[in-house]
Amino acid sequence: MQSGKLALRSQEWIQTALFQLMEKKEYSHISITEIADRAGLARQTVYRNFQDKDVILLNYLDGFMKGMWHDVGVGMKTTFDEEMFVLLFRNWQRNAPAALIHSILTKDRKIRQLIYKSICDYFDELLASRRNEPGENGEEAMHTHGLYAGKSLSSIVHMMLIEWTLNDFHLTPEQIGSVVSDLTASIRAYL
């Protein structure tokens, strides 16, 4: 990746171009050449910044997840609780780009896969920071349960986020956050 202000500006232009194209065209049919043309950059500049278009979108989604806590003035939370879920759903409803919502509504599988990956990556990062905290029980079984509990939690949050979006945000963020909290209570006991 490039470094400095120029690289950051190029990355912003590339992400903006991708979202503009997604408003008119299916994600899977968008090429790097089209993204570069829309951004007013050479293809080589796109490739210097991102390996492919999936990395462009994942970079945005990773920033979206991490920025969620910054936007509300909270450090990166390590507690998986109802408040965290409410914040996630509220941030999604308020700030997810229209092109991303449109791609979900058209049932684009690749977009769903990338959203799932970003949720998994984010939760994995949170869980890794918790593993560095002193624990009560260092048993291998708890580690194994924790690993699969983290993936199960990611799956449920992802599925609920997609269904909530498909249902036009029919519940408030507080309501959907409460549902997710209730559904994942037994899973979170292993985290």
C-alpha positions in Angstrom: 0.0 0.0 0.0 1.0 3.6 -0.6 1.7 5.7 2.5 0.9 9.3 3.4 -1.8 11.7 2.6 -1.8 10.9 -1.1 -2.5 7.2 -0.4 -5.3 8.0 2.0 -6.9 10.3 -0.5 -6.6 7.7 -3.3 -8.1 5.1 -1.0 -11.1 7.4 -0.2 -11.6 8.0 -4.0 -11.4 4.3 -4.7 -14.0 3.5 -2.0 -16.3 6.3 -3.2 -16.0 5.1 -6.8 -16.8 1.5 -5.8 -20.0 2.6 -3.9 -21.0 4.9 -6.8 -20.7 2.0 -9.2 -22.6 -0.3 -6.8 -25.6 2.0 -7.0 -25.9 1.2 -10.7 -24.4 -2.2 -11.1 -24.1 -5.5 -9.3 -21.0 -5.8 -7.2 -19.8 -9.0 -9.0 -19.9 -7.2 -12.4 -17.8 -4.3 -11.4 -14.2 -4.3 -12.6 -11.1 -2.7 -11.2 -10.8 -0.8 -14.5 -14.3 0.7 -13.9 -13.3 1.6 -10.3 -10.1 3.3 -11.5 -11.9 5.2 -14.2 -14.6 6.4 -11.8 -12.0 7.5 -9.2 -10.0 9.2 -11.9 -7.0 7.1 -11.1 -4.8 4.6 -13.0 -5.4 0.9 -12.5 -1.9 0.6 -11.0 -2.9 3.1 -8.3 -5.9 1.0 -7.4 -3.7 -2.1 -7.2 -1.0 -0.3 -5.2 -3.6 0.4 -2.6 -5.8 -2.7 -2.7 -5.3 -6.3 -3.9 -8.8 -6.5 -5.4 -12.3 -5.0 -5.0 -13.1 -7.3 -2.1 -10.2 -5.8 -0.2 -11.6 -2.3 -1.0 -15.0 -3.2 0.5 -13.4 -5.1 3.5 -11.2 -2.1 4.2 -14.4 0.1 4.3 -16.3 -2.4 6.5 -13.4 -2.9 8.9 -13.2 0.9 9.3 -17.0 1.0 9.7 -16.9 -1.5 12.6 -14.0 0.1 14.4 -15.4 3.6 13.8 -18.6 2.6 15.5 -17.1 3.0 18.9 -15.2 6.1 18.0 -18.4 7.8 16.8 -20.1 7.3 20.1 -17.1 8.3 22.1 -16.3 4.9 23.5 -13.1 3.0 23.3 -13.0 -0.4 21.6 -15.4 -2.4 23.8 -14.5 -5.9 24.8 -17.8 -6.8 26.5 -20.3 -8.5 24.2 -23.6 -7.3 25.7 -26.9 -5.8 24.7 -25.4 -2.3 24.6 -22.8 -3.4 22.1 -25.5 -4.9 19.8 -27.7 -1.9 20.0 -24.7 0.3 19.0 -23.9 -1.9 16.1 -27.4 -2.0 14.8 -27.9 1.8 15.3 -24.7 2.6 13.6 -25.6 0.3 10.7 -29.0 1.8 10.2 -27.7 5.4 10.4 -24.4 5.1 8.5 -24.4 2.1 6.1 -24.0 3.5 2.5 -27.2 3.2 0.4 -25.2 1.2 -2.2 -24.4 -1.4 0.5 -28.0 -1.6 1.6 -29.1 -1.9 -2.1 -26.7 -4.8 -2.6 -28.2 -6.6 0.4 -31.7 -6.0 -0.8 -30.8 -7.5 -4.2 -29.5 -10.5 -2.3 -25.9 -10.2 -3.6 -24.2 -13.2 -1.9 -20.7 -11.8 -2.2 -21.7 -8.7 -0.3 -23.1 -10.8 2.4 -19.9 -12.9 2.6 -17.8 -9.8 3.0 -20.1 -8.4 5.7 -19.8 -11.7 7.5 -16.0 -11.6 7.2 -15.8 -8.1 8.6 -18.0 -9.0 11.6 -15.9 -12.2 12.2 -12.6 -10.2 11.9 -13.9 -7.5 14.3 -15.2 -10.0 16.9 -11.9 -12.0 16.6 -10.0 -8.8 17.3 -12.1 -8.1 20.4 -11.8 -11.7 21.6 -8.0 -11.6 21.1 -7.8 -8.5 23.3 -9.9 -10.3 25.9 -7.6 -13.4 25.8 -4.7 -11.1 26.9 -6.6 -10.2 30.0 -6.1 -12.4 33.1 -8.6 -15.2 33.2 -10.0 -17.5 35.8 -9.8 -20.7 33.8 -7.1 -21.5 31.3 -8.4 -24.9 30.3 -8.1 -26.0 26.7 -11.8 -26.9 26.6 -12.8 -23.4 27.4 -10.4 -22.1 24.7 -12.1 -24.5 22.1 -15.6 -23.5 23.3 -14.6 -19.8 23.1 -13.3 -20.2 19.6 -16.5 -21.7 18.3 -18.7 -19.5 20.5 -17.0 -16.5 18.8 -17.8 -17.8 15.3 -21.3 -18.7 16.3 -21.9 -15.2 17.7 -20.5 -13.7 14.5 -22.9 -15.8 12.4 -26.0 -14.9 14.5 -25.1 -11.1 14.4 -24.5 -11.3 10.7 -27.8 -13.2 10.0 -29.8 -10.8 12.2 -28.2 -7.8 10.5 -29.0 -9.0 7.1 -32.6 -10.1 8.0 -33.2 -6.8 9.8 -32.0 -4.9 6.7 -34.1 -7.0 4.3 -37.1 -6.3 6.6 -36.6 -2.5 6.2 -35.4 -2.1 9.8 -38.8 -3.1 11.1 -37.5 -3.1 14.7 -35.7 -0.3 16.5 -32.0 -0.8 17.1 -32.9 -1.3 20.8 -35.4 -4.0 19.9 -33.1 -5.9 17.5 -30.2 -5.5 19.9 -32.3 -7.0 22.7 -33.3 -9.9 20.5 -29.7 -10.7 19.6 -28.7 -10.4 23.2 -31.4 -12.8 24.2 -30.6 -15.3 21.4 -26.8 -15.3 22.1 -26.8 -15.3 25.9 -25.7 -19.0 26.2 -23.1 -18.5 23.5 -21.6 -15.4 25.2 -21.2 -17.4 28.4 -18.2 -19.1 26.7 -16.5 -15.9 25.6 
